[in-house]
Amino acid sequence: MKIDPTPLHMAQLALVGLTFCFSITIIGTAAHTLHVFNTQQPTNPWWLPLWPQHFDTHSTSALIGSAASVVVLSAIFLIFTLVPRFNVSNRPTFRALLALGTALPGSLVTLCTVIYAHILNHNSPEIDTIQTWTCKYKNNAPLSQDLSIPSNMGNGLFGSICQESKFALYGTLVVFLLLSMSLGVAIVTWIADKWAQRKSGKEWRDPGVEMAVPTQ
């Protein structure tokens, strides 16, 4: 039975490409929420300027860091796979080791980050994260005397910051699932590649296969 590993190669590339794109988006959204917090917290009364110790932003920083590491690891795999010079398609064992070496660390980092972020979120109300604070007060109406103040002095951005924080967290969970799938596909692809190589080698060495000799 012949096995064509090409669809598996394409599936592997698609998973890594999705992982790369998701991670880029996570970096953008998480970095934006952290930027808004760092900019507004010292002056915006909705961010409790007198109690900066009430907020823990380590989860947001962890989300940015884990996404950045996945971007680097995914880029390494994509470069080695897509650049013809490396000839990865004819080196199945190297391709499998490359896939495992880039997907396994990323999956562990993202899993630990998701768990860590959920633990910090559950410390509310004693200690709030950017997500728990903005999601808690995004629908609170400002006082009448606050209606004329600039938007960066109110809670007008809390709704979008809440959604961006959730996307960064649950997007990281999606990245973990994609990386886990990529690990499984890498193993299956390696088996298919080795099987295809063995079958092609057997056919080449098969003494029953005779070459047609053209008649003069």
C-alpha positions as CSV (number, residue, x, y, z in Angstrom):
1,M,0.0,0.0,0.0
2,K,1.4,3.4,-1.0
3,I,1.1,6.4,1.2
4,D,1.4,9.9,0.0
5,P,2.7,12.1,2.9
6,T,2.1,15.4,1.0
7,P,-1.3,16.1,2.6
8,L,0.3,15.6,6.0
9,H,3.1,18.0,5.1
10,M,0.5,20.6,4.1
11,A,-1.5,20.0,7.3
12,Q,1.6,20.5,9.4
13,L,2.4,23.7,7.6
14,A,-1.1,24.9,8.1
15,L,-1.1,24.2,11.8
16,V,2.3,26.0,12.3
17,G,1.1,28.9,10.2
18,L,-2.1,29.3,12.2
19,T,0.0,29.1,15.4
20,F,2.3,31.8,14.1
21,C,-0.6,34.1,13.2
22,F,-2.5,33.6,16.4
23,S,0.7,34.3,18.4
24,I,1.3,37.6,16.6
25,T,-2.2,38.7,17.3
26,I,-1.9,37.7,21.0
27,I,1.3,39.8,21.3
28,G,-0.6,42.8,19.8
29,T,-3.7,42.6,22.0
30,A,-1.9,41.8,25.2
31,A,0.7,44.5,24.6
32,H,-2.0,47.0,23.9
33,T,-3.8,46.3,27.2
34,L,-0.5,46.6,29.1
35,H,0.3,49.8,27.4
36,V,-3.1,51.3,28.3
37,F,-2.7,50.2,31.9
38,N,0.8,51.6,32.2
39,T,-0.3,54.9,30.6
40,Q,-3.5,55.5,32.6
41,Q,-3.0,53.9,35.9
42,P,-0.9,56.7,37.5
43,T,-3.6,59.3,36.6
44,N,-7.0,57.7,35.9
45,P,-9.1,57.4,39.0
46,W,-10.7,54.3,37.5
47,W,-7.3,52.6,37.8
48,L,-6.8,53.5,41.5
49,P,-3.7,55.6,41.2
50,L,-3.2,55.6,45.0
51,W,-3.2,51.7,45.1
52,P,-1.0,50.5,42.3
53,Q,-0.2,47.4,44.4
54,H,-3.8,46.2,43.9
55,F,-3.0,45.2,40.4
56,D,-0.9,42.3,39.2
57,T,0.1,42.5,35.5
58,H,2.4,39.4,35.5
59,S,-0.2,37.4,33.7
60,T,-0.3,39.9,30.8
61,S,3.5,39.9,30.6
62,A,3.5,36.1,30.6
63,L,1.1,36.0,27.7
64,I,3.3,38.3,25.7
65,G,6.4,36.3,26.5
66,S,4.9,33.0,25.7
67,A,3.4,34.3,22.4
68,A,6.8,35.7,21.5
69,S,8.5,32.4,22.1
70,V,6.0,30.6,20.0
71,V,6.5,33.1,17.2
72,V,10.2,32.5,17.2
73,L,9.9,28.7,17.3
74,S,7.2,28.6,14.6
75,A,9.3,30.9,12.4
76,I,12.3,28.5,12.7
77,F,10.2,25.6,11.6
78,L,8.6,27.6,8.7
79,I,12.0,28.8,7.5
80,F,13.6,25.4,7.5
81,T,10.5,23.8,5.8
82,L,9.9,26.4,3.1
83,V,13.4,27.3,2.1
84,P,14.5,24.7,-0.5
85,R,18.1,25.0,0.4
86,F,17.5,22.9,3.6
87,N,15.8,20.1,1.6
88,V,13.7,19.1,4.6
89,S,11.2,17.2,2.5
90,N,13.8,14.5,1.8
91,R,15.0,14.3,5.4
92,P,12.0,12.9,7.3
93,T,13.8,12.3,10.6
94,F,15.3,15.8,10.6
95,R,11.9,17.2,9.8
96,A,10.3,15.3,12.6
97,L,12.9,16.3,15.1
98,L,12.6,19.9,14.0
99,A,8.8,19.8,14.4
100,L,9.1,18.2,17.9
101,G,11.8,20.6,18.9
102,T,9.8,23.6,18.0
103,A,6.3,22.5,19.0
104,L,7.0,20.7,22.3
105,P,8.6,23.7,24.1
106,G,5.9,26.0,22.8
107,S,3.1,23.8,24.0
108,L,4.7,23.5,27.5
109,V,5.2,27.3,27.7
110,T,1.6,28.1,26.6
111,L,0.1,25.5,28.9
112,C,2.0,26.9,31.9
113,T,1.1,30.4,30.9
114,V,-2.7,29.6,30.7
115,I,-2.6,27.9,34.1
116,Y,-0.6,30.8,35.6
117,A,-3.0,33.4,34.2
118,H,-6.1,31.6,35.5
119,I,-4.5,31.3,39.0
120,L,-3.9,35.1,39.0
121,N,-7.4,35.8,37.8
122,H,-8.8,33.9,40.7
123,N,-7.0,36.1,43.2
124,S,-9.7,38.7,42.6
125,P,-11.0,40.8,44.4
126,E,-8.0,40.9,46.7
127,I,-5.6,41.4,43.8
128,D,-6.9,42.2,40.3
129,T,-5.4,41.6,36.9
130,I,-6.1,43.9,34.0
131,Q,-8.7,41.4,32.8
132,T,-10.6,40.9,36.0
133,W,-10.6,44.7,36.8
134,T,-11.8,45.9,33.3
135,C,-14.4,43.1,32.9
136,K,-15.7,43.9,36.4
137,Y,-16.2,47.6,35.8
138,K,-16.7,47.9,32.0
139,N,-20.4,48.5,32.3
140,N,-20.3,50.9,35.3
141,A,-21.6,54.3,34.3
142,P,-19.4,57.3,35.2
143,L,-20.7,59.9,37.6
144,S,-22.5,62.9,36.1
145,Q,-19.6,65.2,37.0
146,D,-17.2,62.9,35.2
147,L,-19.0,63.0,31.9
148,S,-17.0,65.9,30.6
149,I,-13.5,64.5,31.4
150,P,-11.3,63.0,28.7
151,S,-11.8,59.4,27.8
152,N,-8.4,58.4,29.2
153,M,-9.6,59.6,32.6
154,G,-12.7,57.3,32.7
155,N,-13.7,53.7,32.0
156,G,-14.6,54.2,28.4
157,L,-11.9,51.7,27.2
158,F,-12.6,49.1,29.8
159,G,-14.9,47.2,27.4
160,S,-12.4,46.8,24.7
161,I,-9.5,46.1,27.1
162,C,-11.7,43.4,28.7
163,Q,-12.3,41.7,25.4
164,E,-8.6,42.0,24.3
165,S,-7.5,40.5,27.6
166,K,-9.8,37.6,27.2
167,F,-8.7,37.1,23.6
168,A,-5.0,37.0,24.7
169,L,-5.8,34.4,27.3
170,Y,-8.1,32.1,25.4
171,G,-6.1,32.7,22.2
172,T,-3.1,31.2,24.1
173,L,-5.2,28.2,24.9
174,V,-6.0,27.8,21.2
175,V,-2.3,28.1,20.4
176,F,-1.6,25.3,22.9
177,L,-4.2,23.1,21.2
178,L,-2.7,23.8,17.8
179,L,0.7,23.0,19.0
180,S,-0.5,19.7,20.5
181,M,-2.1,18.8,17.2
182,S,1.1,19.7,15.5
183,L,3.0,17.3,17.7
184,G,0.6,14.5,16.7
185,V,0.8,15.3,13.1
186,A,4.6,15.5,13.2
187,I,4.7,11.9,14.5
188,V,2.2,10.6,11.9
189,T,4.0,12.5,9.1
190,W,7.3,10.9,10.1
191,I,5.8,7.5,10.0
192,A,4.2,8.2,6.6
193,D,7.5,9.6,5.2
194,K,9.5,6.5,6.4
195,W,6.8,4.2,5.0
196,A,6.9,6.0,1.6
197,Q,10.7,5.8,1.5
198,R,10.7,2.1,2.3
199,K,8.1,1.3,-0.3
200,S,9.9,3.3,-3.0
201,G,13.2,1.7,-2.1
202,K,11.6,-1.8,-2.2
203,E,10.1,-1.1,-5.6
204,W,13.5,0.1,-6.8
205,R,15.2,-3.1,-5.6
206,D,12.4,-5.5,-6.6
207,P,14.0,-8.1,-8.9
208,G,10.6,-8.8,-10.5
209,V,10.5,-5.3,-12.0
210,E,12.3,-5.4,-15.4
211,M,13.2,-2.5,-17.5
212,A,11.9,-2.6,-21.0
213,V,14.7,-2.8,-23.6
214,P,13.9,-0.9,-26.8
215,T,14.1,-3.1,-29.9
216,Q,16.5,-2.1,-32.7
